[in-house]
Amino acid sequence: MRISQDFAPTGPDTGRTARRRPARGRAAAALTAAVAFALVLTGCGGGDGPAPKSASGKSSAEADRVEPLAAPPAPKLPVTVDSADGTKVTIGSTDRIVPLTGSLSEIVFTLGFGKQVVARDITATFEQAEKLPVVTRAHDVSAESVLSLKPTIVLADTTTGPSEAIDQIRDAGIPLLVVEPAKGLDDVGRRIDTVAEALGVPSAGTELKERTEKRIADVQKSIPDHADGKKPRVAFLYLRGSASVYLLGGAESGASSLLEAAGAVDAGKESGLSKDFTAITSEALAKAAPDAILLMTKGFESVGGMDGLVKIPGIAETPAGMDRRVVTVDDGVLLNYGPRTDRVLTEIVEQLYAKGGKGR
């Protein structure tokens, strides 16, 4: 599971050193500590069981696979690119690729490099990557595991750590590119371009970026008009029931861009929560007054579904709780902001507006 990119358990940084993390990455870091603790207690990750169903009853199996480009061009290497941590990185081969976040894995596979990927981070939960060896321990990168696979390029982002592991990989002479994390829809194209340039296929990056942006725009065209002129207020909650982790998303949670693209209002952000996440309280929920609640699938399941959700103090008194109106999206894709974001938007729109948007 990953609260997206890798906001959660990589991502998606459980106890990772913050030396490389810029201010803009602190939202991911703050959430990660809670997420990592929750994960250890609940044992949640990318499961191999049946695909979960959304609150609308629709299977999210489609979101468990990526859709590679039909005919990606051959890489033109070597290339030298700027890394987000201030270094320059020269890549001479894409024969053995190790992406250290789920969202970066998604981009690499979609660009057509799946056969060259030799390992994955715990947050790469899609089907094509599930049999690859995992090179994270408790969501920290194991430099020894990475180096044992003899990678020719390693891709990370600014929340990847610990910094000692990053240094160890670089000191071994492995080209390691750090990419700025995604926080919203505006970052989708940038991340695709960055990875494609590093892999020597900028034209494939342009093709994938245009495909992704067109699909996102097409989904937005399907959003129905609001009959009363009011946009639905949606609160993003991060839950891990068995670990007693109950968080309400604010302006920096990573979900605002998705909700706004889906024609909704981020209720947490609108209520004045300027940080990433805050502990759920009856007062905070009353102020947010959500018409619907956005949840990760495993989080929803961890509290016992709708019956358990409304037992969380304050939920039952919100319009969303009274209407039992929820929207759920698979953990491994919700906040990736990558080639599958159109599918995420589709699920949100379909559940939010279908027959009044009532959930389970």
Residue pairs with C-beta under 8 A, 6 or more apart in sequence:
1 8
1 9
1 39
1 44
1 45
1 46
1 123
1 125
1 296
1 298
1 331
1 332
2 8
2 9
2 10
2 11
2 12
2 101
2 102
2 103
2 122
2 123
2 125
2 331
2 332
2 335
2 336
3 9
3 11
3 12
3 28
3 31
3 32
3 35
3 238
3 254
3 296
3 331
3 334
3 335
4 11
4 12
4 102
4 103
4 123
4 182
4 254
4 334
4 335
4 336
4 337
5 11
5 12
5 28
5 101
5 102
5 103
5 104
5 123
5 157
5 181
5 182
5 335
5 336
5 337
5 338
6 12
6 28
6 101
6 102
6 103
6 104
6 121
6 123
6 157
6 159
6 181
6 336
7 27
7 28
7 31
7 32
7 35
7 254
7 335
8 31
8 32
8 35
8 36
8 39
8 123
8 331
9 32
9 35
9 36
9 39
9 45
9 122
9 123
9 139
10 32
10 100
10 101
10 102
10 121
10 122
10 123
10 136
10 139
10 159
10 160
11 28
11 32
11 101
11 102
11 103
11 121
11 123
11 139
11 157
11 159
11 160
11 181
12 28
12 31
12 32
12 35
12 101
12 102
12 123
12 159
12 335
13 21
13 28
13 29
13 32
13 33
13 36
13 139
13 140
13 159
13 160
13 161
14 32
14 33
14 35
14 36
14 37
14 39
14 138
14 139
14 140
15 33
15 36
15 138
15 140
15 162
16 29
16 32
16 140
16 159
16 160
16 161
16 162
16 163
17 161
17 162
17 163
17 164
18 29
18 161
19 163
20 85
20 158
20 160
20 161
20 163
20 166
20 178
21 29
21 158
21 159
21 161
22 158
22 180
24 180
24 181
24 183
25 157
25 158
25 159
25 181
26 252
26 276
27 183
27 252
27 253
27 254
27 275
27 276
27 277
28 159
28 181
28 254
28 276
29 159
30 275
30 276
30 277
31 238
31 247
31 253
31 276
31 277
32 139
32 159
34 238
34 245
34 247
34 277
35 238
35 240
35 245
36 138
36 139
37 243
37 245
38 44
38 240
38 242
38 243
38 245
39 45
39 139
39 240
40 138
41 240
41 242
41 243
42 240
42 241
42 242
42 243
42 302
44 240
44 298
44 302
44 331
45 122
45 125
46 122
46 123
46 124
46 125
46 130
46 332
48 130
51 59
51 60
51 61
51 64
52 59
52 60
52 297
52 298
52 301
52 328
52 330
53 59
53 60
54 60
54 297
54 327
54 328
54 329
54 347
54 351
55 300
55 326
55 327
55 328
55 351
55 359
55 360
56 347
56 350
56 351
56 354
56 359
57 360
58 347
58 350
58 351
60 297
60 329
60 330
60 347
62 343
63 126
63 329
63 330
63 332
63 333
63 340
63 343
63 344
63 347
64 125
64 126
64 127
64 330
64 332
65 126
65 127
65 128
66 106
66 109
66 110
66 114
66 126
66 128
66 339
66 340
67 110
67 339
67 340
68 109
68 110
68 111
68 112
68 114
69 110
69 111
69 112
69 204
69 207
69 208
69 211
71 112
72 111
72 112
72 113
72 201
72 204
73 201
73 203
73 204
74 201
75 94
75 199
75 200
75 201
76 200
76 201
77 91
77 92
77 93
77 94
77 200
78 90
78 91
78 92
78 200
79 90
79 91
79 197
79 198
79 200
80 88
80 89
80 90
80 91
81 88
81 89
81 91
81 177
81 194
81 197
81 198
82 88
82 89
83 89
83 176
83 177
83 178
84 157
84 158
84 178
84 179
84 180
85 158
85 178
87 178
89 175
89 176
89 177
89 198
90 175
91 152
91 153
91 175
91 177
91 198
91 199
91 200
92 152
92 175
93 152
93 153
94 113
94 116
94 152
94 153
94 199
94 200
95 116
95 152
96 116
96 118
96 149
96 150
96 151
96 152
96 153
97 108
97 113
97 116
97 117
97 118
97 151
97 152
97 153
97 154
97 155
97 199
98 117
98 118
98 119
98 135
98 146
98 149
98 151
98 153
98 154
98 155
99 105
99 107
99 108
99 117
99 120
99 121
99 124
99 154
99 155
100 121
100 135
100 136
100 141
100 146
100 154
100 155
100 156
100 157
100 160
101 121
101 123
101 124
101 155
101 156
101 157
101 159
101 160
102 120
102 121
102 122
102 123
102 124
102 125
102 126
102 332
102 336
103 123
103 182
103 191
103 336
103 337
103 338
104 155
104 156
104 157
104 179
104 191
104 195
105 117
105 120
105 121
105 124
105 126
105 129
106 124
106 126
106 333
106 336
106 338
106 339
106 340
107 191
107 192
107 195
107 196
107 208
107 338
107 339
108 114
108 117
108 155
108 195
108 199
109 117
109 126
109 128
109 129
110 208
110 338
110 339
111 192
111 195
111 196
111 199
111 201
111 204
111 205
111 208
112 201
112 204
113 199
114 128
114 129
117 129
117 132
118 132
118 133
118 149
118 151
119 132
119 133
119 134
119 135
119 145
119 146
119 149
119 151
120 129
120 132
120 133
120 134
120 135
121 134
121 135
121 136
121 141
122 134
122 136
122 139
123 332
124 132
124 332
125 330
125 331
125 332
125 333
126 332
126 333
133 145
133 149
135 141
135 142
135 145
135 146
135 149
136 142
137 145
140 161
140 162
140 165
141 156
141 160
141 161
141 162
141 165
141 166
141 169
142 165
143 164
143 165
143 166
143 168
143 169
146 154
146 165
146 169
146 174
147 168
147 169
147 172
147 174
151 174
152 174
152 175
153 174
153 175
153 176
153 177
153 198
153 199
154 169
154 174
154 175
154 176
154 177
155 176
155 177
155 179
155 195
155 198
156 166
156 176
156 177
156 178
156 179
157 178
157 179
157 180
157 181
158 178
158 179
158 180
158 181
159 181
160 166
160 178
166 176
166 178
169 176
170 176
177 194
177 198
179 191
179 194
179 195
180 187
180 190
180 191
180 194
181 187
182 188
182 191
182 335
182 336
182 337
182 338
183 252
183 254
183 257
183 337
184 254
184 256
184 257
184 258
184 337
185 216
185 257
185 258
185 261
185 337
185 341
186 257
187 337
188 209
188 212
188 213
188 216
188 337
188 338
188 341
189 209
189 212
189 213
191 337
191 338
192 205
192 208
192 209
192 212
192 338
192 339
193 202
193 205
193 206
193 209
195 205
196 202
196 204
196 205
196 206
196 208
197 205
208 339
211 339
212 338
212 339
212 341
212 342
215 342
216 261
216 341
216 342
216 345
218 342
219 342
219 345
219 346
219 349
220 261
220 262
220 263
220 345
222 349
223 262
223 263
223 349
223 353
224 353
226 232
226 263
231 263
231 264
231 265
232 263
232 264
232 265
232 291
232 292
232 352
232 357
233 264
233 265
233 267
233 270
233 288
233 289
233 290
233 291
233 292
233 319
234 259
234 262
234 264
234 265
234 266
234 267
234 290
234 291
234 292
234 293
234 294
234 327
234 352
235 248
235 249
235 266
235 267
235 268
235 285
235 288
235 290
235 292
235 293
235 294
235 318
235 320
236 248
236 249
236 253
236 255
236 259
236 266
236 268
236 293
236 294
236 295
237 246
237 247
237 248
237 249
237 280
237 293
237 294
237 295
237 299
238 245
238 247
238 249
238 253
238 277
238 296
238 299
239 245
239 246
239 247
239 295
239 296
239 299
239 300
239 302
239 303
239 309
239 312
240 299
240 302
241 299
241 302
241 303
241 304
241 308
242 302
246 279
246 280
246 312
247 277
247 278
247 279
247 280
248 268
248 273
248 277
248 278
248 279
248 280
248 284
248 285
248 288
249 255
249 256
249 266
249 268
249 269
249 273
249 276
249 277
250 268
250 269
250 273
250 274
250 275
250 276
250 277
250 278
251 266
251 268
251 269
251 273
251 274
251 275
251 276
252 274
252 275
252 276
253 266
253 268
253 269
253 276
253 277
254 276
254 335
255 266
255 294
255 334
255 335
256 266
256 269
257 337
258 334
258 335
258 341
258 344
258 345
258 348
259 265
259 266
259 294
259 348
260 266
261 345
262 345
262 348
262 349
262 352
263 349
264 292
264 348
264 352
267 288
267 289
267 290
267 291
268 278
268 284
268 288
270 288
271 284
271 287
271 288
271 289
272 287
273 284
273 288
278 284
280 312
280 313
280 314
281 313
281 314
282 313
282 314
282 317
283 314
284 314
285 314
285 315
285 317
285 318
286 314
286 317
286 318
288 318
289 318
289 319
290 318
290 319
290 320
291 319
291 320
291 323
291 325
291 357
292 320
292 323
292 325
292 326
292 327
292 352
292 357
292 359
293 309
293 315
293 318
293 320
293 321
293 325
293 326
293 327
294 326
294 327
294 328
294 329
294 348
295 309
295 326
295 327
295 328
295 329
296 328
296 329
296 330
296 331
296 334
297 328
297 329
297 330
297 331
298 331
299 331
300 309
300 326
300 328
303 309
303 311
303 312
304 311
305 360
306 324
306 326
306 359
306 360
309 315
309 321
309 326
310 316
310 321
310 324
315 321
316 322
319 325
320 326
323 358
324 358
324 359
324 360
325 357
325 358
325 359
326 351
326 359
326 360
327 347
327 348
327 351
327 352
327 357
327 359
328 351
328 359
329 344
329 347
329 348
333 340
333 343
333 344
334 344
336 344
351 357
351 359
